[in-house]
Amino acid sequence: MAMLMLRGALGLLKWALVAVGAVALIFTALIATPLQRPPELRSVSDSVKGIDFSRQVPLEQFQARDGTWLGYRHYAPKGPATGRGAIFIHGSSGSSGTINFVLTAAMAAHGVETWALDMRGHGASGTRGDIGYVGQLEDDLVDFVAHVRKSAPDLPLTLVGHSAGAGFSLRIAATPIIQDLFVRTVLVAPYLGYDAPTNVEHSGGWANPDIPRILALTALRKLGIDCCAQLPVLAFAVPVNSEAILTPVYSDRLMRNFATRGYRLDLPAVTHPMTIFGGTEDEMMISGKYAEAVQAIKPDIDVKLIEGVNHMGMVTNPKAVNAIAEDVATRGANQS
């Protein structure tokens, strides 16, 4: 009997040591795989050429529930007001102060009162490249809508997102209660998640994930160890010395929050009208597969492709910008 008990104890000790060894290997992966920033992606960097930044409105701030001041820009409607409003969510690395203001200014020019938010971890909002917890971006957006409602209590709001911001907008459109803050959602060149058929590998050279570190953090969470989420796991192909304007890397928790949960998971939960715009020359996304991917799950989603426009052109090219602005200005108040 004593020998059996001893053997049992030794067996348990062996498996305990194996578990400790596995966790040690995971932590080694966290430390031993430094994140590599990809070389500058010229198609993104060159998109600033010829942009007139004098049309950009000044940065404002509001205070989120945790006391942090977050940045945004407010574009008052020009010309006849449509009685519609829009909140714009920028893409990865960007902010309200980058070139996507061409689209937000265009929506205002079409009579749509428009707000562009610096998502926490970007621009003038919080710690660059990081957030406090997964779910904080949703909390921030709820707080921002409450701030907007102080001056526009009854304005129908459309949520408009570009690229990663479009993925986050899909996340919002699928989130109970929060989804009802918006009458409609417009996704511009959306990143639909790592498993979407619309992805170009590494987003065409724009993004470089630290796969070993991501897998290690995922394994730790499955073991009930929720730590190290502040570690950087995703780097972008931004120009050297551009950190004052752009966010070069994301922490694990920012990467997980500033995205869809997965288009197959989120799309069935969408309850309000949604439109997707893509450019046929998008070097980061395979726009021709948007309709097939999303309409197989939710057939009533509109998908519109703009000929001859690349990823950043969707927020700067006059043809794309005017089409999106016209769509936001004419839909969403009393029709789908």
DRENSE-661728 format. One line per field, with one value per residue (C-alpha): x, y, z; residue in one letter. Coordinates in steps of 0.05 Angstrom, whole numbers, plus 5000, padded with zeros to 4 digits. Layout:
! residues N
c1 X / ...
c2 Y / ...
c3 Z / ...
resn a / ...
! end
This chain:
! residues 336
c1 5000 / 5056 / 5091 / 5027 / 5018 / 5091 / 5083 / 5020 / 5055 / 5114 / 5066 / 5031 / 5099 / 5120 / 5058 / 5065 / 5137 / 5113 / 5061 / 5112 / 5159 / 5104 / 5089 / 5163 / 5167 / 5109 / 5142 / 5206 / 5168 / 5141 / 5211 / 5251 / 5212 / 5223 / 5172 / 5200 / 5174 / 5164 / 5195 / 5156 / 5097 / 5101 / 5029 / 5009 / 5064 / 5052 / 4978 / 4993 / 5019 / 4974 / 4929 / 4908 / 4911 / 4885 / 4814 / 4825 / 4788 / 4821 / 4828 / 4779 / 4776 / 4726 / 4736 / 4722 / 4695 / 4764 / 4784 / 4828 / 4821 / 4808 / 4815 / 4765 / 4749 / 4680 / 4660 / 4597 / 4552 / 4563 / 4508 / 4438 / 4439 / 4412 / 4390 / 4440 / 4504 / 4564 / 4619 / 4682 / 4732 / 4802 / 4844 / 4905 / 4961 / 4921 / 4879 / 4829 / 4889 / 4914 / 4891 / 4824 / 4800 / 4788 / 4729 / 4703 / 4706 / 4670 / 4614 / 4606 / 4606 / 4548 / 4508 / 4525 / 4548 / 4610 / 4655 / 4722 / 4748 / 4820 / 4812 / 4848 / 4920 / 4923 / 4932 / 4914 / 4878 / 4914 / 4979 / 5002 / 4996 / 4961 / 4896 / 4877 / 4834 / 4797 / 4730 / 4756 / 4747 / 4673 / 4667 / 4702 / 4654 / 4594 / 4622 / 4636 / 4565 / 4540 / 4585 / 4558 / 4486 / 4497 / 4495 / 4457 / 4406 / 4363 / 4408 / 4408 / 4480 / 4515 / 4579 / 4632 / 4698 / 4759 / 4803 / 4816 / 4767 / 4716 / 4730 / 4718 / 4655 / 4630 / 4645 / 4602 / 4546 / 4544 / 4546 / 4479 / 4455 / 4515 / 4491 / 4427 / 4467 / 4472 / 4419 / 4468 / 4540 / 4586 / 4649 / 4703 / 4756 / 4744 / 4793 / 4745 / 4793 / 4853 / 4812 / 4774 / 4782 / 4788 / 4857 / 4922 / 4979 / 5007 / 4958 / 5002 / 5063 / 5028 / 5025 / 5074 / 5046 / 5091 / 5058 / 5098 / 5082 / 5009 / 5003 / 5039 / 4992 / 4932 / 4957 / 4967 / 4896 / 4870 / 4908 / 4874 / 4936 / 4916 / 4982 / 5030 / 4974 / 5013 / 5068 / 5074 / 5049 / 5034 / 5078 / 5060 / 5099 / 5100 / 5156 / 5216 / 5209 / 5134 / 5116 / 5091 / 5035 / 5026 / 5023 / 5078 / 5060 / 5000 / 4998 / 4963 / 4901 / 4896 / 4903 / 4848 / 4801 / 4810 / 4781 / 4721 / 4714 / 4713 / 4665 / 4632 / 4616 / 4597 / 4556 / 4497 / 4489 / 4483 / 4413 / 4416 / 4430 / 4503 / 4540 / 4611 / 4653 / 4717 / 4767 / 4783 / 4857 / 4862 / 4932 / 4914 / 4846 / 4816 / 4755 / 4726 / 4712 / 4674 / 4605 / 4618 / 4644 / 4591 / 4529 / 4537 / 4524 / 4480 / 4451 / 4421 / 4488 / 4503 / 4572 / 4596 / 4663 / 4698 / 4738 / 4811 / 4819 / 4869 / 4865 / 4881 / 4847 / 4782 / 4789 / 4824 / 4806 / 4750 / 4711 / 4709 / 4702 / 4642 / 4608 / 4614 / 4595 / 4534 / 4513 / 4520 / 4482 / 4423 / 4411 / 4401 / 4349 / 4283 / 4305 / 4355
c2 5000 / 5047 / 5033 / 5047 / 5113 / 5131 / 5115 / 5157 / 5215 / 5209 / 5208 / 5271 / 5304 / 5284 / 5315 / 5377 / 5385 / 5376 / 5431 / 5477 / 5463 / 5479 / 5545 / 5560 / 5547 / 5594 / 5649 / 5637 / 5648 / 5713 / 5739 / 5707 / 5732 / 5807 / 5841 / 5862 / 5924 / 5915 / 5962 / 6025 / 6011 / 6063 / 6058 / 6082 / 6134 / 6163 / 6172 / 6238 / 6270 / 6327 / 6325 / 6395 / 6391 / 6463 / 6435 / 6396 / 6422 / 6431 / 6374 / 6373 / 6328 / 6294 / 6255 / 6180 / 6143 / 6126 / 6200 / 6196 / 6253 / 6227 / 6266 / 6277 / 6326 / 6354 / 6372 / 6415 / 6403 / 6450 / 6470 / 6443 / 6397 / 6327 / 6314 / 6258 / 6248 / 6202 / 6178 / 6158 / 6105 / 6109 / 6050 / 6017 / 6063 / 6125 / 6178 / 6233 / 6276 / 6231 / 6232 / 6200 / 6270 / 6277 / 6229 / 6260 / 6330 / 6304 / 6275 / 6343 / 6376 / 6331 / 6358 / 6304 / 6327 / 6285 / 6267 / 6231 / 6197 / 6183 / 6112 / 6101 / 6080 / 6127 / 6201 / 6244 / 6188 / 6152 / 6113 / 6104 / 6031 / 6004 / 6003 / 5981 / 5920 / 5886 / 5920 / 5989 / 6013 / 5996 / 6034 / 6093 / 6094 / 6091 / 6150 / 6188 / 6178 / 6205 / 6266 / 6276 / 6270 / 6332 / 6375 / 6329 / 6290 / 6264 / 6261 / 6192 / 6168 / 6123 / 6088 / 6091 / 6054 / 6045 / 5982 / 5958 / 6012 / 5979 / 5913 / 5946 / 5978 / 5908 / 5888 / 5945 / 5930 / 5860 / 5880 / 5880 / 5948 / 5985 / 5969 / 6008 / 6073 / 6073 / 6068 / 6040 / 6018 / 6031 / 5990 / 6019 / 5970 / 5928 / 5880 / 5823 / 5783 / 5738 / 5680 / 5720 / 5702 / 5776 / 5782 / 5792 / 5759 / 5807 / 5859 / 5868 / 5884 / 5933 / 5890 / 5841 / 5799 / 5765 / 5697 / 5659 / 5713 / 5715 / 5640 / 5640 / 5693 / 5654 / 5590 / 5626 / 5653 / 5583 / 5561 / 5616 / 5660 / 5729 / 5766 / 5803 / 5831 / 5897 / 5864 / 5888 / 5836 / 5874 / 5923 / 5967 / 5990 / 6063 / 6110 / 6117 / 6173 / 6179 / 6162 / 6232 / 6221 / 6146 / 6087 / 6038 / 5978 / 5949 / 5912 / 5845 / 5875 / 5932 / 5885 / 5840 / 5897 / 5940 / 5888 / 5845 / 5783 / 5746 / 5760 / 5692 / 5706 / 5779 / 5782 / 5739 / 5786 / 5850 / 5878 / 5944 / 5958 / 5952 / 5971 / 5951 / 5993 / 5966 / 5988 / 5942 / 5959 / 5949 / 5921 / 5899 / 5867 / 5823 / 5866 / 5820 / 5769 / 5815 / 5798 / 5723 / 5723 / 5766 / 5751 / 5677 / 5694 / 5755 / 5763 / 5833 / 5868 / 5916 / 5909 / 5964 / 5965 / 6028 / 6017 / 6035 / 6054 / 6025 / 6018 / 6089 / 6116 / 6094 / 6153 / 6202 / 6189 / 6236 / 6181 / 6137 / 6193 / 6224 / 6157 / 6141 / 6211 / 6210 / 6143 / 6166 / 6231 / 6198 / 6134 / 6115 / 6163 / 6132 / 6078 / 6020
c3 5000 / 5019 / 4952 / 4914 / 4950 / 4937 / 4863 / 4860 / 4893 / 4845 / 4786 / 4810 / 4820 / 4750 / 4718 / 4762 / 4738 / 4666 / 4677 / 4708 / 4650 / 4599 / 4633 / 4635 / 4560 / 4548 / 4589 / 4550 / 4485 / 4513 / 4527 / 4471 / 4410 / 4404 / 4359 / 4292 / 4258 / 4183 / 4133 / 4114 / 4068 / 4013 / 3991 / 4061 / 4069 / 3999 / 4013 / 4050 / 3986 / 3962 / 4023 / 4047 / 4123 / 4130 / 4127 / 4191 / 4251 / 4320 / 4369 / 4428 / 4489 / 4534 / 4598 / 4599 / 4659 / 4686 / 4685 / 4623 / 4573 / 4502 / 4438 / 4382 / 4326 / 4311 / 4240 / 4237 / 4177 / 4118 / 4072 / 4084 / 4145 / 4132 / 4203 / 4207 / 4248 / 4243 / 4289 / 4252 / 4277 / 4246 / 4225 / 4257 / 4278 / 4259 / 4295 / 4279 / 4258 / 4202 / 4129 / 4142 / 4159 / 4084 / 4092 / 4156 / 4126 / 4064 / 4107 / 4140 / 4071 / 4053 / 4113 / 4164 / 4232 / 4242 / 4301 / 4293 / 4355 / 4375 / 4399 / 4466 / 4452 / 4392 / 4379 / 4439 / 4477 / 4534 / 4530 / 4458 / 4436 / 4499 / 4538 / 4608 / 4592 / 4535 / 4533 / 4550 / 4478 / 4482 / 4548 / 4516 / 4457 / 4502 / 4541 / 4477 / 4451 / 4518 / 4508 / 4437 / 4463 / 4506 / 4443 / 4396 / 4438 / 4382 / 4321 / 4287 / 4288 / 4238 / 4260 / 4205 / 4211 / 4166 / 4164 / 4236 / 4258 / 4213 / 4247 / 4314 / 4286 / 4268 / 4339 / 4364 / 4315 / 4345 / 4418 / 4455 / 4480 / 4451 / 4380 / 4393 / 4400 / 4323 / 4270 / 4219 / 4209 / 4149 / 4143 / 4098 / 4073 / 4136 / 4168 / 4185 / 4229 / 4221 / 4192 / 4140 / 4066 / 4051 / 4081 / 4043 / 4082 / 4134 / 4107 / 4046 / 4087 / 4134 / 4197 / 4229 / 4287 / 4337 / 4329 / 4383 / 4434 / 4415 / 4420 / 4487 / 4516 / 4489 / 4522 / 4589 / 4587 / 4574 / 4636 / 4675 / 4678 / 4653 / 4652 / 4606 / 4562 / 4560 / 4519 / 4446 / 4396 / 4331 / 4293 / 4234 / 4173 / 4192 / 4172 / 4218 / 4269 / 4258 / 4330 / 4344 / 4294 / 4286 / 4334 / 4313 / 4357 / 4394 / 4460 / 4463 / 4496 / 4447 / 4388 / 4415 / 4431 / 4369 / 4322 / 4308 / 4351 / 4285 / 4228 / 4234 / 4307 / 4301 / 4237 / 4262 / 4321 / 4279 / 4286 / 4247 / 4173 / 4150 / 4087 / 4067 / 4019 / 3988 / 3936 / 3878 / 3883 / 3958 / 3972 / 4043 / 4033 / 3978 / 3967 / 3915 / 3970 / 4017 / 3988 / 3988 / 4059 / 4093 / 4053 / 4065 / 4138 / 4132 / 4062 / 4072 / 4081 / 4024 / 3992 / 3945 / 3909 / 3884 / 3821 / 3819 / 3893 / 3943 / 4018 / 4040 / 3978 / 4010 / 4058 / 4011 / 3938 / 3916 / 3881 / 3943 / 3993 / 3956 / 3948 / 4022 / 4045 / 4000 / 4027 / 4100 / 4083 / 4050 / 4090 / 4162 / 4190 / 4169 / 4120 / 4118
resn m / a / m / l / m / l / r / g / a / l / g / l / l / k / w / a / l / v / a / v / g / a / v / a / l / i / f / t / a / l / i / a / t / p / l / q / r / p / p / e / l / r / s / v / s / d / s / v / k / g / i / d / f / s / r / q / v / p / l / e / q / f / q / a / r / d / g / t / w / l / g / y / r / h / y / a / p / k / g / p / a / t / g / r / g / a / i / f / i / h / g / s / s / g / s / s / g / t / i / n / f / v / l / t / a / a / m / a / a / h / g / v / e / t / w / a / l / d / m / r / g / h / g / a / s / g / t / r / g / d / i / g / y / v / g / q / l / e / d / d / l / v / d / f / v / a / h / v / r / k / s / a / p / d / l / p / l / t / l / v / g / h / s / a / g / a / g / f / s / l / r / i / a / a / t / p / i / i / q / d / l / f / v / r / t / v / l / v / a / p / y / l / g / y / d / a / p / t / n / v / e / h / s / g / g / w / a / n / p / d / i / p / r / i / l / a / l / t / a / l / r / k / l / g / i / d / c / c / a / q / l / p / v / l / a / f / a / v / p / v / n / s / e / a / i / l / t / p / v / y / s / d / r / l / m / r / n / f / a / t / r / g / y / r / l / d / l / p / a / v / t / h / p / m / t / i / f / g / g / t / e / d / e / m / m / i / s / g / k / y / a / e / a / v / q / a / i / k / p / d / i / d / v / k / l / i / e / g / v / n / h / m / g / m / v / t / n / p / k / a / v / n / a / i / a / e / d / v / a / t / r / g / a / n / q / s
! end
